[in-house]
Amino acid sequence: MTVYPSIGSYDLVVNNLNQFILAPQLTGGSPVLTRQKQILGYSGGYSVVYPINVNGKKLALRCWIKDPGNVKERYVRVKKHLQSHPTSYLVDFDYVDNGIAVDGHHYPISYMEWIEGKTLLQFIDENINNAGIINTLADRFLVMVKELHSKSISHGDLQDGNIMVTQNSSAIDLKLVDYDCLYTPTLQNWSNQDDLQGVADYQHPKRHKKSNEKADYFSELVIYLSLIAYAEKPSLWEKGQEKRLLFTTDDFKNPSKSITFRKLETLSPRVKSLADKLKEFCKESDTNRLPPLESAISGNLPPSSGDDLKDFFGSSAPTPRPSTSTTTATPQTPTPNPSQDFSQFFASATQQPSKPSVSYSPPVVSKPSKKSGLAPIVVIAIIITVILGLLGLGAIVLSAINTQNAYATQTVVAQNRAATAIAQNKTATAIYNHNAQSTKTAIAQSKTAAAQVTLLYSEDFNYASEWEWLDDEGVGFTVENGKIKGNATGLLTAWTLAGQSFRDIKIDVDIKKISGANVNQMGVFCNATDNRHFYAFVIGTDQTYTIWEQNGDDEETLIDWASSSKIKTGTSENHVTAICSNGNLTLLVNGVELASVYDTSYSKGDVGIIIGSFEENTSVSAYFDNFKVYNP
């Protein structure tokens, strides 16, 4: 089996692209640089992708770090079908067998048009409080999958990172990326298909291993249902959640015990009906028997607006239905308006107001009664309401304890500033998204007194065997001796997210340098809305510290690097505390406040740890332990 180059090796080659690129389509190209004149790269489990400018166009250059299997023949077969069945939801792509030279050997590459947009999760996060936009996004998603079905195409790995959203004025457009699992009829009966993978939180637990045109039917319903539920109840969205929407694979394995499904029961009949349909999907042992999305939602309401939905309804328009209202006005038949949210337009005329979200028990609805029996009925109703209220409170407490899930941990690697610029703002050279399954312990406790501090999250890494961490060429994180071990070399910095979401918190962690130069940085971060937007609180074992903001590809210094004798040098352990509360950002080391600044760019998000090296030909390693998050 061929051994593929590391990310670091590709970085060196891409930084001098014209000397090593063999694909004629990329000749004359140059890597996209940050404002600090450094390259960008994004990695996944099997490859790393670089944005490249070529003759006025921006392309995505993909280089494999692991054996891509039969991707070459797959690309050839798929392109043959797409030439006669084109679709705007897929961008042009190609595969070059000997595309790039690394360390004297030739390796394959693929390239495609670079999509200037946001991932599905990023777009939802930015528009979660705009029901009209989220509903329009659901409409566009429905139109997209219907077109793919008409051409017998399945993507094979529908999930947030592979769905890009672009928005021009009020128009929303979708593009799909990553075609390693793409299916077209030209792959039918092909014996060399690789097993399908995909993100578990989008896939049926008993999914078929080989791709076919029905491979997306389950994930389509998961995504569509999540979108219309978010539009109806934005509070279902959790900032900072990684690689999933509403559901986890545990919800699919046991729908009857799923708290997520129970929450959806409190929403409109349309959402509840589609949730019931997804439960049916979960129970199906043969995913080839699942219907496509447009059939699954039939009768529950389709898309809402735009001429591009005409194909969905055929030549005739749907019969308008009265909109739901909680007022006493007489319902009237509305006229569709493309600029409005059509969720009410297609709702049933008998639809009732949504049930209260604070309890999973059905609300008690008063009915007209005879005057002579009024008092007994009122007394009984009060008693029943009290009982149901207590049961609902119990459900809420159980929900708060049980809804903590193991999220994918995301590690990001970025090239830093040179050693001569220690007191200056840091620069990000290459950002990589490394995902790994992890198990975390989240503890929710109630305050028993006003002054009591609540522990929101705790990680002591006693269950080290259940963790997986990136460790690429000595950069990243591993678990060792019940602690996280962070490693960085050269001018690189690595950070990893915990997969949680908090607002107004205090973070505590013990950090102990193991080896390496004292010119380093190690610490924590908070309010991460994604892996490139957060606040970092770091120290160096040369007794320096700073607070900075990661804003996309840029790093903005909030507190300049300064010195403090309170920071222990060498391999002595430092206790680092970061407070992120109502815009106040405070760094404490060993119980002493060193810096404080006010900034409101990010108010809520994930937490994590960070380590970096600032000198060529050096490295640094450190242990992180007893990571805890409290209310401040």
N, C-alpha and C positions, 0 to 999 in steps of 0.2 A: 504494500500500500504506500502511495506517495505521501511523504511528509511535507506539509505546507508551511510556508514562512510564518513567522510571528507578526503581530501587529507592529512591533517596533521595527522589524525589517522592512515591512511595507512603508512605514512612515518615512524612512530614509530614502527609499526609492521614489516615492511619490513627490517628495520634496525636491527631487532632481528628475522630474518626470521625463523630460525629453531625452535623457541619457539612457533610460531603461524601458520606456514604453515601446512595444513591438506592434501593437494594433494600429494600422494606418488610420483608422477612424479617429484616433486620439492624438495623432501626431500634431505637434504644435500646441498642444494643450498645456494648461498650467493649473495648479491646485488653487482653490479659492482660499484666500487668506483673511484673517481677522484684521482689525485695525492695527494690531500689533505685528502684522506681517508674518503670521504663523498659520500653519495649515489646520484644516478641520477634518476630523474623521469620526465616523459613527459605526460602532461595531455591534454585532449580534452574536448568536451562538456559533455560526459557521463562517461568517465573513465580516469584512470591514468595508465601509462605503465612504468614498471621498467625493465631494463636489468638485468638478473640474470645468474650467472655462475652455471651450474649443471653438474657435472661429465665430465668436459672438454668441455661442449657445452654451448653456450650462447643462452638463451631463453628470450622471451619477456613475462613478467608476466603482465596481464591486470586485474585491479581491478575496479569495477564500483562504481561511486559516485552518479549515478542516476539509476533508475529502467531500466534495459536493455530490458524489455518487454519479448517477446517470443524467445529470443536469444537461449535458451537451445534447444528447439525443432528444431529451424532453423539449428543449428550446427549439430545436429544428422542427419537430413534429407540431408543436404548438403554433409556431410562426406560420407554418403552412396553412393551418386552419384559419388563422386570423387574417391572412391575406385575402381570403374570400368571404370572411365574416368579421369585418372590422367593427370595433366598438370604441367609443370615445372614453370609456372608463378605464381602458388600459393604454399605457403609453408605449411608444416604440422602444424596442429593446433588441439587443443582439448578444451573441456569445462568441468569444474569440479564443480558440484553443490554446494558442501560444501568444498571449497578449502582453505579458510583462516579464522582464528578467529580474530575478532576485538571486544574489549570491551565485551568479553564473548559471542558474537553471531557469527554464521557461515555465510559466504557470498560466492557467486559464484566467480569463476575466469575463465579466459581462458589463454592459453599460446600457443606460436608458436615460430618457429625459428626466432632468431634475425637477421635482414638483415643488414650487414655492407655495406652500400652504401649511396647515396645521394638522397634527394628528387628530383623530376623532376625539380622544380624551381632552386634548388642549382646547379644541373648539367648544366642546361641551362646557368645560370649566370656565371659559370666558363669557359664555352666553347662557349659563344655567338659569338665570332669573328672567330670561326673555322667552316665554312660552311659545310665542309666534315663531321665533327662529328655530327653536328645538323641534317644533312640529314640522316646520318646513324641511329641516334636516331629515326627519323621519320619512317625509314624503319623497325626498330625493333618493334616499336609500332604497325605498320600495321600487321606485322607477328604475334604478340601476340594476337591482337584482332581477327584475322582470326582464330587462333587456338581455342580461347574461343568460337567463333561462331560455329565452327565445333562440339563442345562438348555441345552446348546449354547452355553455362554458361554466365552470366552477373555479373559484379562486383556490380553494383548498385550505386556506389559513386566514379566514376572515376574523380580524381582531383589530383593536384600536390602533396599533402601530402600523398596520397595513392599509388603513383607510385614511387618505389625505383629503382635507376639506379646504377649498378655496372659496373666497367670497368677494364678489365685485358688486359694489352698491348693495342691492337687496338680493342679488342672484347667488345661489349656493351651488357649487359644483363638487363632484366627488371623483377621485382618482384612486385606483388600487395600485399598490406597489408590492414587490417581492413575489416573483412568479415561479419559485422553485416547486410549488405544489399545484400550479395551474393545470387544469384539465380541459382538454378539447376532445372531440370525437376521434381525432387522429391518434389519440393515445389508447383507444379502445383495443382491448386484447393484447396490449403491449406487455410482454412478460417481464420487462426490466424496470417496472415502476418501483420507486422507493416507497417505503412505508410512510403514510401521512403522519405528521406530528401535530403541530398546532398548539395553541395555548389552551390548557385544560378548562379554564373558566369560560370558554366559548364553545366547547365541544361536548358532544354526547359521550358519556362514560363508556359506551359500547360501540363507538364509532368504527366504521369499516377501515381497515388498514390501507386498502388500495383506493385510489381516487376514482371518482366517476362524476357525472354531471349533477348528482344529488349530494355531493360532499358538503355543500354549504347550507343545506336546508335547515339544520338545527341552529347553527350560529346566526343565520339570518333572523330567525324569530327571537333569539336572545337579544340581539342588537335592537331590533325594531321595538320590541316590548319595553326594553330599557329606556329608549328615547321617549316614547309616548308617556311612560310613567314619570320621567324627569320633567316633562312639559307640564304635567298635571300637578306634580308635587316636587318642586325643586329641592326640598330638604332631604330627599332620598340620596342626593349627590353628596359624596364625601371628598373634600379637597385632599389631594395628595395620594389618592388610591392608585395603585399600580396595576397595569395590565388587565384591567377588567372593567365591566360596567356594574350592573346591579347584582349579578349572580356570581357564585363560586361553584366549583365542581361539586362541593358538598351539597349544595342546593339541588343539583341534578341527580345525585345519587340517592337522596332521601327527601323528596319534595314535601312529604307529609310532616316532616319535622323542621322544615326550613322557615326561619323567621322572616326571610325576604318574601317568600310567597305569602306568609301571613300578613305582612304589611300591605301587599298589593290587594288583599281582600277588602281593605278599607277604602279603596279608591273607586272610581266610576265603574259601571257595568262593563264598559268597553275594555278597560284595563283588566278587570277581574276575569272577563271571558278569555282574553288572550293569555292570561296567566294560567288559567285552567287548560288551555290548549298546550301550553308549554309543559305542564305536568303530564299530559298525555304523551307528548314527545319523549319525555324522560322515561316513561314506562315502556316505550317501544323497544323491543330487543333487537330489531332489524332496522337500522337507520335507512335502508333503501326503501322502506315502506312509508317514510315520512313524506308529506306533501310539500310543495314549494310555498314560499311565504304568501304569495298572492292568493293561493287556495286556502291556506291556514287562517288568514284573517278575513276571508269572505264572510260578509254578514256582520262584521265588527267595525266596519268602517273606513274605507280606504283613504288614499291620499286626498290632500285637501285642495291644492291650488295649482294653477299653471296649465298652459296648453300642452305641456309635455306629458300630461296624464291622460290625454285623449285615448291613447292606445290601451290604457288600462280598462277603460269603460267600453271600448268598442266605438261604433259610430254614434250611439245615442248617449246622452248625458244621464247621470243618475237622477232618480227622482228625489227632489229636495225633501228634507224632513224638518219638522218644527224644531227650533233650538230649545235647549233646556233652560229654565229660569227658576229662581227661587222666589220670584215676585208673584203677585196674584194676577198680573196682566194676562189677558187671553193670548195663548200661543198663536203666532202667525207664521205662515210659510215664508222663510227668508229667501233672498236671492244671493247666490254665491258671489263673494267678493274675493278675488285672488290675493288681495293684500291682507286679508283677515285670517285669523286662526280658524280653520274649518272643523276643529274637533267637536264643537257644539252643532255645527250645521249637519253633520252626519250622525249625531247622537240620536238615540231613540226618543220618541216623544214621551215615553213613559219613564224615562230615566229619572232617578231620584237623586237628591243632593248627596255628595260624598259623605261617607261615614266619618266620624271623628277619628283622627289619626292617633289619639292618645290611648286607645284601647282596641284590642283585637276582638272584643265581644260586640255583637250587633247592638246598635242603640235601641233603646225602648221608644217606640213611637206611640203617642197617645191617640186613641180613637174616640169618636163621639160616643157618649154614653147617655143613658136615660138619667134624668134629674134625680130620681129616687135612689139610684145606686152610685151616685157620684163620690160620696165620702169614703166608702169601703174601697173603691177602685183607686182613689188617690193614695190612700194609706198603703195599699198593696204595691202600687207603682213606686212609691218612695222606697219601700223596703227592697224591692227588686233592684232599683237603681243603685242603692247603697251596696248591695251584694255584688252587682256587676262592676261597680266602681272599684271595690276591693280586689276582685279577680283581675280587673284590668291593670291595677297597680302592680299586682304580682307578676303579670306578664311583662310589664315594662322593666321591672327589676331583673327578671330572668333574661330579657332581651339585652339589657346593658351588660350582663355578665357573659353571655354566650356569643354575642355577635362579633367578637374579636377574631379575625381570620388571619391565617398565615398568608402573607402577601409575598409577591416576588420582590426580592431585594435587588436594587439597581445600583450598580457601581459605575462611577464616571471617572474617566482618567483625563487629565488635562495637562498640557505642557505649561511650565511656570516661567517666571522671570529668572534672569541670570543672577549669580551670587552677588555681583556688584550692584544689584538694584534691590537689596534686601529691604531698604526703608521706603521703597516706592511701591506703587500699585502693581499687583501681580497681573500676569497675562495668561489667558487660556489658549493653548496651542491646539490640542486635539481633544475632542470630547467623545467619549465612548459610552454607549449604553450597554451595560453587562447585566443580564437578568439572571437571578438564581432563586430557587425555592428556599424558603427559610421558615422556621417555626419560631414564633415569638410568644411571650407571655404578657398579656395585657390585663391589668388589674384595675377594676373600677370600684372605688369605695365611696361611701357617703360620709359627709362631715358630721361629726357628733358635737362639734362646738365651733363657734365662729372662727377661732384662732387655729383650728386644726388644719394641717396641710394634707392634701389628698394626693396619694400616689396614683398616677394615671397609667404609668407604663414602667415595666421593669425588665431588664435583660441582664442576666449574670452569666449566660452562655454555659450553664451546666450541662445542657443537652447538645453538646458540640457536635455529636455524630449526626444530628438532624440538620445541620447547616451546610450550605454550599456557598463558596465564595470564589470570586475571580482571583486568579493568581497568574498573571501573564507576564512572563519575563521578569519576575521579581517585583511587579507593581500590582498592588491591589490588597485584598484581604483574605485571610484564611482563619480557621479556628484552631487554636492550640492551647492545651492545658486549661480548658474552660474559659479562655479569653479570646477576644478577637486580636489577631496579630495583623497590624498594618505595615505595608512595605512600600517604599518609593525609591526610585533611583534617578540619578542624573538631574534633569530639570523637570521632573514629573511630579504631579500631585494626584492622589486618588481619593475619592470619597464614595460613601455608600449610604443609601437611604434605608430606614427601618420599615417603610411601608405602612406608616401610621398617619394620623391627621389630628393636630391639636391647635388650639387657640389660647393665647395668654398662658405661658408655661415657664417653668424653671427646669433646666437640664443639669444633671450631675453626672460626672464620669471620672474614673481614675485612669490616668495615663502614665505609663512608665516606659521610657525609652530603653530598648534592648541593646541596640548597637548603632553605629554610624555617626555621621558628622553632627555637631551641635547646631549648625546652620540649617534649620529645618522648620517645619510648622506642623502642628498636630492639635486637634481640637474637635469641636462639635459645630453643628449648624441647626437652624430652626426655620419654620415657616416656608419650607420648600414646596412651592406650587408644582414644580416638576424638577428634573435633575439639573436644570440650569438657571433656577431662580430661587435664591435663598439668602439667609444671613449666616456668615461664618464667624466663629469666635475661636481664634487660634493663638497658641503660644509657641515659642521656640526654646529649646533647651540651652540657648545662648542668652536666656533671660530676657527675651523680647516677646511682644504681644501686639495684636491688632484686631480690629473688627472690620470685615469687608462684606460687600454685597455682590453676589453672583447674579448678573443680569444678562441672560442669554450667553453670548460669546464674550462678554466684557465683564471685568471685575472692577468694582468701584470701591475705593478705600473710604470707609466711614470714620475710622480712627487710624491715624498714621502709626506705623511701627514705632514702638517706644520700648524702653527698658524698665525692668523692675527686679529688685533683689528678692522679691517674694516668690519668684519662680525658681524652682530647684533645678540645678544643672545636672549634667551627666545622666546616670541611670536612676536617679532618685525619682520616686513617684510624685506626681502633681495631681491635686484634686481640682478639676476645672468645673466651673459653674457658669451657665449662660442663662440670662433671664430675657425672655421675649414677651413683653406684656404691654398692650395698648400703645405700641409704637416705641416703647422704651427698651433699648437694647443694652444690656449690662454684662460685663465680663468680670468674674471673680476667680482668683486663683488661690488655692489653699486658704479659703475663707476671707480673703482680702479683696475689696473692690479695686480693680485697676482701670476700668474705662466704662463710660456710659455715653450713649448717643441716642438721638430720637430720629426715627425714620418710619414711614407708614407704607412703603412700597408693597410689603407682604404682611398680611395680618393673620394668616393661618396656613398650616401645611405640615409637611413631613419633618422628621428629625433624622440626624445621622452623625457620622464621625468622618474625620478627614485627616490625611497625613501627606506631607510633601517634602521633597528635597530640593535644594537650591544651588547645588554645585555639580559641575561636570565630573564624571568618573567617581561619584560618591553615592552612598545610599543611606537610608535610615529605616529602622524598624522599631516598632513600639507596640506595647500591649494596651488594649482598651478593656476596662472591666467595670462592673457595677454601674451600668448605664441606667439611669432612672429619670423619669419625667414626672414633675409635680405641678399642681397649680401654684402660682407664685405667692 
